[in-house]
Amino acid sequence: MNIAVRQATAADAPVVVNLIEALAEYEALEPPSDEARARLAAEMASPNPRFEAFIAECDGEPVGFTLVFETYSSFLAKPKLYLEDIFVLPAFRRHGVGKALFEYLAAEARRRGCAVMEWTALDWNTPAHKFYGKMGGRHLKAWQVFRLDLDAP
């Protein structure tokens, strides 16, 4: 199995959206609406997109992706790479695809001068927790995630 990771282009928007839908199914969440799909595609085609996507391919077939964006650490005074999503299709798990994606991102973050990569994981997703530990990630138990829904009525 030949694994390659590459940065997604605007032409890859349908592939990225399909993988996001597969991620939503895995996480038992609602998939992106038609409006969200259109916004994702428009953002990917923007000259200054708010996120970047990377696609993992096995023998030329898209089988996984990541969606990331840069943020900033006031304490470290350096950029951070935030990993919003990482997903590998179930049939391709445990074949090195996730590792290839993660290592690619870590190298990219280092190349950009980022101090850290950060991400969240659902509390029930034990396989992800184990994977992140194997990749050198630390669980920051002192932190909790909060969200303010701005699109809610």
Buried (B, 14 or more C-beta within 10 A) or exposed (E): EEBEBEEBEEEBBEBBBBBBEBBBEBEEEEBBEEEEBEEBBEBBEEEEBEBBBBBBBBEEEBBBBBBBEBEEEEEEEEBBBBBEBBBBBEEBBEBBBBBBBBEBBBEBBEEEEBBBBBBEBEEEEEEBBEBBEEBEBEEEEEEEEEEEEEEEE
